[in-house]
Amino acid sequence: MTPDERKRAAQSIIAIPFFGVVISEMEKTAIDCMVNAQYADHEARQAYAAEVRAIRKFRRSLETLASVDNPKAIGKTPV
């Protein structure tokens, strides 16, 4: 897949309204689970926090991929 094809594919995915809804709902659900985890359940809170970070990183990577001229540089940014 060429860099331009990757960029156009990412733009197409972002343009789908349902994608934004699903990603936002996934993030909100993970945040709610993290907040509502038992006080002493540190592992669960850590797992939900990691899920939120992963969702945000995925969204950010896709948005970056859709907007940059060199899509091969994606994935080298810190979390």
Secondary structure, 3 states (H helix, E strand, C coil): CCHHHHHHHHHHHHHCHHHHHHHHHHHHHHHHHHHHCCCCCHHHHHHHHHHHHHHHHHHHHHHHHHHCCCHHHCCCCCC
